[in-house]
Amino acid sequence: MAISYVGRAGWSEQVNDSTYQLTRPSGLAAGDLLIAALAFYTGDFGSPQSVNTPSGWTKVRDITMSSSWDYPSQMTIFKRTATGSEPASWSGTLGGSEIPKASVVVAYRGCAPASEQFVVEGGAASAAEATSMNTATVNNTNSSAWRVVIGNYVSASNAYALTSNEVSARGSVNFNDDGSYYSMWLGNFDSNGTVGTGNTSRSISRQFAWASATAWIGLLEPESAAPPSSGSFSVALPSLLGAISMTATVTGSFAGALQPLTASVSGYKHEPALGDLIASLPALTAGMAGHGPASGTLDAVLPNLVSDIRADTRPFGPRVHAVEGEQRIEYMTRTRESR
């Protein structure tokens, strides 16, 4: 199943407390992959802050940094597989109070099950004043994967749009304290399609330099193709042992080829009958019975046939139309005696 973008939802708060919120995107279906990013400003010369994971979510990565600048930022990535019924939002806590805070939740369909949703992922941070930074470089091994980039910055100047050289910008959460104290921007982007295999990275940037920035890149693993619900379905069965019995019924004409017939003729003849003796055999009727396969050729062999022909013959053949009467001539002879 190909991956597709579903939607996103954002949240932000400028209250100095230790709670945060993740908001459900609209249009969710069971099995969708939810990716959430929480970003916040860790205070002047702040240290990395602990982030507690909301119930039902899995923490993917903390992208933390310490900075000699007084506007450090931090971002945490979570993931979740949507169920058939999801709440409007989820709550979590930080190890201490922070201000400001922002989160974004983005949903994708057609991704692999929970433990295999990312081909690879990575985080990067910039603690220097800059107008751009690269994400981590990751190696894509699946030509059907999608690439997702999430970035954030904190600055002492006005809020300027965070951009990326990624294909699609999906949205942002941002706020500006009128330039008197700080500004913050959290944006998400994706490839809007498959990504070629091999090493890949993207960049995030803005018009003017920020004080600090973080970025995350992930390659989404597609769901394996499911067997079709209709049409041909092939499956290899293991070797089967045992007997198979069946009954086949043949309908339609049934023809069998008879082997050549051999006839034996016996009789009596009278001399001087000469020539051939010709006898006509009556028509032969053969019956065949048996069980044959549903297809193929059925051969039947009849036993030798024996026919007994009896005839009376007279000289000159069995048919005599006329017989001449015998003539008998007797010659009388007399013998002279010598005396």
C-alpha positions as a Markdown table, in Angstrom:
| # | Residue | x | y | z |
|---|---|---|---|---|
| 1 | Met | 0.0 | 0.0 | 0.0 |
| 2 | Ala | 1.4 | 3.4 | -1.0 |
| 3 | Ile | 2.0 | 6.0 | 1.7 |
| 4 | Ser | -0.3 | 9.1 | 1.7 |
| 5 | Tyr | -0.5 | 12.3 | 3.7 |
| 6 | Val | -3.6 | 12.6 | 5.9 |
| 7 | Gly | -3.4 | 15.9 | 7.8 |
| 8 | Arg | -1.9 | 17.9 | 10.7 |
| 9 | Ala | -2.9 | 19.8 | 13.8 |
| 10 | Gly | -0.9 | 22.3 | 15.8 |
| 11 | Trp | -0.9 | 23.7 | 19.4 |
| 12 | Ser | 1.1 | 26.5 | 21.1 |
| 13 | Glu | 1.1 | 28.1 | 24.6 |
| 14 | Gln | 2.8 | 31.1 | 26.1 |
| 15 | Val | 2.2 | 30.1 | 29.7 |
| 16 | Asn | 5.1 | 29.4 | 32.0 |
| 17 | Asp | 4.2 | 25.9 | 33.2 |
| 18 | Ser | 5.3 | 22.3 | 32.9 |
| 19 | Thr | 2.5 | 20.9 | 30.8 |
| 20 | Tyr | 2.1 | 20.5 | 27.0 |
| 21 | Gln | -0.5 | 19.2 | 24.6 |
| 22 | Leu | -0.6 | 17.1 | 21.4 |
| 23 | Thr | -3.7 | 17.7 | 19.2 |
| 24 | Arg | -5.4 | 15.0 | 17.0 |
| 25 | Pro | -5.5 | 15.7 | 13.3 |
| 26 | Ser | -8.8 | 15.3 | 11.5 |
| 27 | Gly | -9.5 | 12.5 | 9.1 |
| 28 | Leu | -7.7 | 9.8 | 11.0 |
| 29 | Ala | -8.3 | 6.1 | 10.4 |
| 30 | Ala | -7.2 | 3.1 | 12.4 |
| 31 | Gly | -3.6 | 2.1 | 11.5 |
| 32 | Asp | -2.5 | 5.7 | 10.5 |
| 33 | Leu | 0.9 | 6.7 | 11.7 |
| 34 | Leu | 1.0 | 9.8 | 13.9 |
| 35 | Ile | 4.2 | 11.8 | 14.2 |
| 36 | Ala | 4.4 | 14.5 | 16.9 |
| 37 | Ala | 7.0 | 17.2 | 17.5 |
| 38 | Leu | 7.2 | 19.2 | 20.7 |
| 39 | Ala | 9.4 | 22.3 | 20.7 |
| 40 | Phe | 10.1 | 24.8 | 23.4 |
| 41 | Tyr | 12.5 | 27.5 | 24.5 |
| 42 | Thr | 14.6 | 26.3 | 27.4 |
| 43 | Gly | 15.3 | 29.7 | 29.0 |
| 44 | Asp | 18.3 | 32.0 | 29.1 |
| 45 | Phe | 21.4 | 29.8 | 29.0 |
| 46 | Gly | 19.1 | 26.9 | 29.7 |
| 47 | Ser | 20.1 | 23.2 | 29.9 |
| 48 | Pro | 18.3 | 20.3 | 28.2 |
| 49 | Gln | 14.9 | 19.6 | 29.7 |
| 50 | Ser | 13.4 | 16.2 | 30.5 |
| 51 | Val | 10.2 | 15.4 | 28.5 |
| 52 | Asn | 7.7 | 12.9 | 29.8 |
| 53 | Thr | 5.8 | 10.9 | 27.1 |
| 54 | Pro | 2.0 | 11.2 | 26.9 |
| 55 | Ser | 0.1 | 7.9 | 27.4 |
| 56 | Gly | -0.1 | 5.7 | 24.3 |
| 57 | Trp | 2.8 | 7.4 | 22.6 |
| 58 | Thr | 6.4 | 6.3 | 22.0 |
| 59 | Lys | 9.3 | 8.7 | 22.3 |
| 60 | Val | 11.5 | 8.5 | 19.2 |
| 61 | Arg | 14.2 | 11.1 | 19.9 |
| 62 | Asp | 15.1 | 14.1 | 22.1 |
| 63 | Ile | 17.1 | 16.8 | 20.2 |
| 64 | Thr | 18.7 | 18.8 | 22.9 |
| 65 | Met | 21.4 | 21.4 | 23.0 |
| 66 | Ser | 23.2 | 23.8 | 25.3 |
| 67 | Ser | 24.1 | 27.2 | 24.0 |
| 68 | Ser | 26.3 | 30.1 | 24.9 |
| 69 | Trp | 23.5 | 32.1 | 23.4 |
| 70 | Asp | 20.6 | 33.1 | 25.5 |
| 71 | Tyr | 17.9 | 31.6 | 23.3 |
| 72 | Pro | 18.4 | 27.8 | 23.2 |
| 73 | Ser | 15.7 | 25.5 | 21.8 |
| 74 | Gln | 14.8 | 21.8 | 22.2 |
| 75 | Met | 12.6 | 19.4 | 20.2 |
| 76 | Thr | 11.2 | 16.0 | 21.1 |
| 77 | Ile | 9.7 | 13.5 | 18.5 |
| 78 | Phe | 7.0 | 11.0 | 19.3 |
| 79 | Lys | 5.0 | 8.5 | 17.3 |
| 80 | Arg | 1.7 | 6.6 | 17.7 |
| 81 | Thr | -0.4 | 4.2 | 15.7 |
| 82 | Ala | -4.0 | 5.5 | 15.5 |
| 83 | Thr | -6.8 | 3.3 | 16.7 |
| 84 | Gly | -10.5 | 3.4 | 15.7 |
| 85 | Ser | -11.3 | 6.0 | 18.4 |
| 86 | Glu | -8.8 | 8.7 | 19.4 |
| 87 | Pro | -9.2 | 11.6 | 21.9 |
| 88 | Ala | -9.2 | 15.2 | 20.8 |
| 89 | Ser | -5.8 | 15.7 | 22.4 |
| 90 | Trp | -3.1 | 14.1 | 24.7 |
| 91 | Ser | -1.3 | 15.8 | 27.6 |
| 92 | Gly | 2.3 | 15.5 | 28.8 |
| 93 | Thr | 4.6 | 17.1 | 31.2 |
| 94 | Leu | 8.1 | 18.6 | 31.3 |
| 95 | Gly | 10.7 | 18.3 | 34.0 |
| 96 | Gly | 10.3 | 22.0 | 34.7 |
| 97 | Ser | 8.3 | 25.1 | 33.7 |
| 98 | Glu | 9.1 | 26.5 | 30.2 |
| 99 | Ile | 7.7 | 29.2 | 28.0 |
| 100 | Pro | 6.9 | 29.3 | 25.1 |
| 101 | Lys | 5.9 | 25.8 | 23.9 |
| 102 | Ala | 4.5 | 24.5 | 20.6 |
| 103 | Ser | 3.6 | 21.1 | 19.1 |
| 104 | Val | 2.5 | 19.7 | 15.8 |
| 105 | Val | 1.0 | 16.3 | 15.0 |
| 106 | Val | 1.0 | 15.0 | 11.5 |
| 107 | Ala | -0.7 | 11.8 | 10.1 |
| 108 | Tyr | 0.3 | 9.5 | 7.3 |
| 109 | Arg | -1.5 | 6.4 | 5.9 |
| 110 | Gly | -0.1 | 3.3 | 4.5 |
| 111 | Cys | 2.9 | 3.0 | 6.8 |
| 112 | Ala | 4.3 | -0.2 | 8.3 |
| 113 | Pro | 3.2 | -1.5 | 11.8 |
| 114 | Ala | 4.4 | 0.2 | 14.9 |
| 115 | Ser | 7.8 | -1.3 | 15.4 |
| 116 | Glu | 8.8 | -0.8 | 11.7 |
| 117 | Gln | 7.4 | 2.6 | 10.8 |
| 118 | Phe | 10.7 | 4.3 | 10.1 |
| 119 | Val | 13.3 | 3.0 | 7.7 |
| 120 | Val | 15.7 | 5.4 | 9.5 |
| 121 | Glu | 15.5 | 8.7 | 11.4 |
| 122 | Gly | 17.9 | 11.3 | 12.8 |
| 123 | Gly | 18.1 | 14.6 | 14.6 |
| 124 | Ala | 20.4 | 17.7 | 14.4 |
| 125 | Ala | 20.8 | 21.0 | 16.2 |
| 126 | Ser | 22.4 | 24.3 | 15.6 |
| 127 | Ala | 23.6 | 26.4 | 18.4 |
| 128 | Ala | 25.1 | 29.2 | 16.3 |
| 129 | Glu | 23.5 | 32.2 | 14.8 |
| 130 | Ala | 22.8 | 31.1 | 11.2 |
| 131 | Thr | 20.2 | 31.4 | 8.5 |
| 132 | Ser | 20.2 | 27.7 | 7.6 |
| 133 | Met | 21.2 | 24.2 | 8.7 |
| 134 | Asn | 21.2 | 20.7 | 7.3 |
| 135 | Thr | 19.3 | 17.8 | 8.8 |
| 136 | Ala | 21.1 | 14.6 | 9.7 |
| 137 | Thr | 22.2 | 12.5 | 6.7 |
| 138 | Val | 20.4 | 9.2 | 6.6 |
| 139 | Asn | 20.6 | 6.2 | 4.3 |
| 140 | Asn | 17.3 | 5.2 | 2.6 |
| 141 | Thr | 17.1 | 1.4 | 1.7 |
| 142 | Asn | 13.5 | 1.4 | 0.5 |
| 143 | Ser | 12.5 | 3.0 | -2.8 |
| 144 | Ser | 8.9 | 3.2 | -1.6 |
| 145 | Ala | 9.7 | 5.3 | 1.5 |
| 146 | Trp | 8.5 | 8.9 | 2.1 |
| 147 | Arg | 10.8 | 11.5 | 3.7 |
| 148 | Val | 9.5 | 13.8 | 6.6 |
| 149 | Val | 11.3 | 16.9 | 7.9 |
| 150 | Ile | 10.3 | 18.8 | 11.1 |
| 151 | Gly | 12.2 | 22.0 | 12.1 |
| 152 | Asn | 12.1 | 24.7 | 14.7 |
| 153 | Tyr | 14.0 | 27.9 | 15.6 |
| 154 | Val | 14.0 | 30.4 | 18.5 |
| 155 | Ser | 15.1 | 34.0 | 17.8 |
| 156 | Ala | 15.3 | 37.3 | 19.5 |
| 157 | Ser | 14.1 | 39.0 | 16.3 |
| 158 | Asn | 10.7 | 39.0 | 14.7 |
| 159 | Ala | 9.2 | 35.7 | 13.5 |
| 160 | Tyr | 10.2 | 35.0 | 9.9 |
| 161 | Ala | 8.9 | 32.0 | 8.0 |
| 162 | Leu | 10.9 | 28.7 | 8.4 |
| 163 | Thr | 11.4 | 27.2 | 4.9 |
| 164 | Ser | 13.0 | 24.0 | 3.6 |
| 165 | Asn | 14.2 | 22.6 | 0.3 |
| 166 | Glu | 11.9 | 19.6 | 0.9 |
| 167 | Val | 9.1 | 19.2 | -1.7 |
| 168 | Ser | 6.0 | 20.1 | 0.4 |
| 169 | Ala | 5.4 | 22.5 | 3.3 |
| 170 | Arg | 2.5 | 21.1 | 5.3 |
| 171 | Gly | 2.1 | 23.9 | 7.9 |
| 172 | Ser | 3.5 | 25.7 | 10.9 |
| 173 | Val | 2.9 | 26.9 | 14.4 |
| 174 | Asn | 4.6 | 30.3 | 15.2 |
| 175 | Phe | 4.3 | 33.3 | 17.4 |
| 176 | Asn | 6.1 | 36.6 | 17.9 |
| 177 | Asp | 6.4 | 38.6 | 21.0 |
| 178 | Asp | 6.4 | 41.8 | 19.0 |
| 179 | Gly | 10.2 | 41.6 | 18.7 |
| 180 | Ser | 10.6 | 42.7 | 22.3 |
| 181 | Tyr | 11.7 | 39.4 | 23.7 |
| 182 | Tyr | 11.6 | 36.3 | 21.4 |
| 183 | Ser | 10.0 | 34.6 | 18.4 |
| 184 | Met | 9.5 | 30.9 | 17.7 |
| 185 | Trp | 8.6 | 28.8 | 14.7 |
| 186 | Leu | 7.8 | 25.1 | 14.3 |
| 187 | Gly | 7.1 | 23.7 | 10.8 |
| 188 | Asn | 6.7 | 20.3 | 9.1 |
| 189 | Phe | 7.5 | 19.3 | 5.5 |
| 190 | Asp | 7.6 | 16.1 | 3.5 |
| 191 | Ser | 8.6 | 14.6 | 0.1 |
| 192 | Asn | 5.0 | 14.2 | -1.0 |
| 193 | Gly | 6.1 | 10.9 | -2.7 |
| 194 | Thr | 8.7 | 8.2 | -2.7 |
| 195 | Val | 12.4 | 8.9 | -2.2 |
| 196 | Gly | 15.3 | 7.3 | -4.1 |
| 197 | Thr | 17.6 | 4.9 | -2.2 |
| 198 | Gly | 20.9 | 6.1 | -0.8 |
| 199 | Asn | 22.0 | 8.9 | 1.5 |
| 200 | Thr | 19.6 | 11.8 | 1.8 |
| 201 | Ser | 19.3 | 15.0 | 3.8 |
| 202 | Arg | 17.4 | 18.3 | 3.6 |
| 203 | Ser | 17.9 | 21.8 | 5.0 |
| 204 | Ile | 15.8 | 24.3 | 6.9 |
| 205 | Ser | 16.3 | 28.1 | 6.7 |
| 206 | Arg | 14.9 | 31.5 | 7.3 |
| 207 | Gln | 15.5 | 35.0 | 5.9 |
| 208 | Phe | 17.5 | 36.3 | 9.0 |
| 209 | Ala | 19.7 | 34.5 | 11.4 |
| 210 | Trp | 18.2 | 32.7 | 14.3 |
| 211 | Ala | 19.7 | 32.2 | 17.8 |
| 212 | Ser | 19.2 | 28.4 | 17.8 |
| 213 | Ala | 17.5 | 25.7 | 15.7 |
| 214 | Thr | 16.7 | 22.0 | 15.7 |
| 215 | Ala | 15.7 | 19.6 | 12.9 |
| 216 | Trp | 14.5 | 16.0 | 12.5 |
| 217 | Ile | 14.4 | 13.8 | 9.4 |
| 218 | Gly | 12.6 | 10.5 | 9.1 |
| 219 | Leu | 12.0 | 8.0 | 6.3 |
| 220 | Leu | 8.6 | 6.3 | 6.5 |
| 221 | Glu | 8.5 | 2.6 | 5.9 |
| 222 | Pro | 5.5 | 1.6 | 3.6 |
| 223 | Glu | 3.1 | -1.1 | 4.6 |
| 224 | Ser | 3.5 | -4.5 | 3.0 |
| 225 | Ala | 1.1 | -5.2 | 0.1 |
| 226 | Ala | -1.9 | -7.2 | 1.2 |
| 227 | Pro | -3.3 | -10.2 | -0.8 |
| 228 | Pro | -6.1 | -9.2 | -3.2 |
| 229 | Ser | -9.6 | -9.6 | -2.0 |
| 230 | Ser | -10.7 | -10.9 | -5.4 |
| 231 | Gly | -9.1 | -12.3 | -8.5 |
| 232 | Ser | -6.4 | -15.0 | -8.7 |
| 233 | Phe | -4.6 | -15.9 | -5.5 |
| 234 | Ser | -1.6 | -18.2 | -5.5 |
| 235 | Val | 0.0 | -19.8 | -2.5 |
| 236 | Ala | 2.6 | -22.6 | -2.2 |
| 237 | Leu | 1.5 | -25.5 | -0.1 |
| 238 | Pro | 4.0 | -27.7 | 1.7 |
| 239 | Ser | 4.4 | -31.3 | 0.6 |
| 240 | Leu | 1.3 | -33.3 | 1.4 |
| 241 | Leu | 1.3 | -36.8 | 2.8 |
| 242 | Gly | -1.6 | -39.2 | 2.8 |
| 243 | Ala | -4.2 | -40.7 | 0.5 |
| 244 | Ile | -6.5 | -38.6 | -1.7 |
| 245 | Ser | -9.7 | -40.2 | -3.0 |
| 246 | Met | -12.2 | -38.7 | -5.4 |
| 247 | Thr | -15.1 | -39.6 | -7.6 |
| 248 | Ala | -15.3 | -38.3 | -11.2 |
| 249 | Thr | -18.5 | -38.1 | -13.2 |
| 250 | Val | -18.2 | -37.9 | -17.0 |
| 251 | Thr | -21.0 | -36.5 | -19.0 |
| 252 | Gly | -21.5 | -36.4 | -22.8 |
| 253 | Ser | -20.5 | -38.9 | -25.4 |
| 254 | Phe | -18.2 | -41.7 | -24.4 |
| 255 | Ala | -16.1 | -43.3 | -27.2 |
| 256 | Gly | -13.7 | -46.2 | -27.0 |
| 257 | Ala | -11.4 | -47.6 | -29.6 |
| 258 | Leu | -11.6 | -51.4 | -30.1 |
| 259 | Gln | -8.5 | -53.3 | -30.9 |
| 260 | Pro | -8.4 | -55.2 | -34.2 |
| 261 | Leu | -10.5 | -58.4 | -34.1 |
| 262 | Thr | -9.1 | -61.9 | -34.6 |
| 263 | Ala | -11.5 | -64.6 | -35.8 |
| 264 | Ser | -10.8 | -68.3 | -35.8 |
| 265 | Val | -12.7 | -70.5 | -38.4 |
| 266 | Ser | -13.0 | -74.2 | -38.1 |
| 267 | Gly | -14.9 | -76.7 | -40.3 |
| 268 | Tyr | -15.0 | -79.9 | -42.4 |
| 269 | Lys | -14.2 | -80.0 | -46.1 |
| 270 | His | -14.4 | -82.9 | -48.6 |
| 271 | Glu | -12.0 | -83.5 | -51.4 |
| 272 | Pro | -11.7 | -82.4 | -54.0 |
| 273 | Ala | -13.1 | -79.1 | -52.8 |
| 274 | Leu | -10.5 | -76.5 | -53.7 |
| 275 | Gly | -10.2 | -72.7 | -53.3 |
| 276 | Asp | -11.0 | -70.3 | -50.5 |
| 277 | Leu | -13.7 | -70.9 | -48.0 |
| 278 | Ile | -15.3 | -67.5 | -47.3 |
| 279 | Ala | -17.5 | -67.0 | -44.2 |
| 280 | Ser | -19.3 | -63.8 | -43.1 |
| 281 | Leu | -19.2 | -63.1 | -39.4 |
| 282 | Pro | -22.3 | -61.6 | -37.8 |
| 283 | Ala | -22.1 | -58.0 | -36.6 |
| 284 | Leu | -20.2 | -57.8 | -33.3 |
| 285 | Thr | -21.5 | -56.0 | -30.3 |
| 286 | Ala | -19.0 | -55.2 | -27.5 |
| 287 | Gly | -19.9 | -53.9 | -24.1 |
| 288 | Met | -17.4 | -51.9 | -22.0 |
| 289 | Ala | -17.7 | -51.3 | -18.3 |
| 290 | Gly | -15.4 | -49.7 | -15.9 |
| 291 | His | -14.2 | -46.5 | -14.1 |
| 292 | Gly | -12.2 | -44.0 | -16.0 |
| 293 | Pro | -10.6 | -40.7 | -15.2 |
| 294 | Ala | -12.4 | -37.5 | -15.9 |
| 295 | Ser | -10.1 | -36.7 | -18.8 |
| 296 | Gly | -7.7 | -38.7 | -20.9 |
| 297 | Thr | -7.9 | -41.7 | -23.2 |
| 298 | Leu | -9.6 | -44.9 | -22.2 |
| 299 | Asp | -8.3 | -48.1 | -24.0 |
| 300 | Ala | -10.2 | -51.3 | -23.8 |
| 301 | Val | -8.9 | -54.6 | -25.2 |
| 302 | Leu | -11.5 | -57.3 | -26.2 |
| 303 | Pro | -10.4 | -60.9 | -25.9 |
| 304 | Asn | -10.0 | -63.0 | -29.1 |
| 305 | Leu | -13.3 | -63.9 | -30.7 |
| 306 | Val | -13.9 | -67.5 | -31.8 |
| 307 | Ser | -16.5 | -68.3 | -34.4 |
| 308 | Asp | -17.5 | -71.9 | -35.3 |
| 309 | Ile | -18.5 | -72.3 | -39.0 |
| 310 | Arg | -19.8 | -75.7 | -40.2 |
| 311 | Ala | -20.4 | -76.5 | -43.8 |
| 312 | Asp | -21.1 | -79.6 | -46.0 |
| 313 | Thr | -19.3 | -79.7 | -49.3 |
| 314 | Arg | -19.5 | -81.9 | -52.3 |
| 315 | Pro | -16.9 | -82.3 | -55.0 |
| 316 | Phe | -16.5 | -79.1 | -57.0 |
| 317 | Gly | -17.6 | -76.9 | -54.1 |
| 318 | Pro | -20.4 | -76.6 | -51.7 |
| 319 | Arg | -22.8 | -75.5 | -54.4 |
| 320 | Val | -23.6 | -78.2 | -57.1 |
| 321 | His | -26.3 | -77.2 | -59.5 |
| 322 | Ala | -26.2 | -80.4 | -61.6 |
| 323 | Val | -24.7 | -83.8 | -61.3 |
| 324 | Glu | -24.0 | -85.9 | -64.4 |
| 325 | Gly | -25.1 | -89.7 | -64.2 |
| 326 | Glu | -22.2 | -92.1 | -64.1 |
| 327 | Gln | -21.5 | -94.2 | -67.3 |
| 328 | Arg | -20.0 | -97.5 | -66.7 |
| 329 | Ile | -18.5 | -99.5 | -69.7 |
| 330 | Glu | -17.3 | -103.0 | -69.2 |
| 331 | Tyr | -15.1 | -104.7 | -71.6 |
| 332 | Met | -15.1 | -108.5 | -71.8 |
| 333 | Thr | -11.9 | -110.2 | -72.7 |
| 334 | Arg | -11.2 | -113.8 | -73.4 |
| 335 | Thr | -7.8 | -115.4 | -73.0 |
| 336 | Arg | -6.6 | -118.0 | -75.6 |
| 337 | Glu | -4.9 | -120.9 | -74.3 |
| 338 | Ser | -2.1 | -122.5 | -76.1 |
| 339 | Arg | -2.2 | -126.1 | -76.2 |
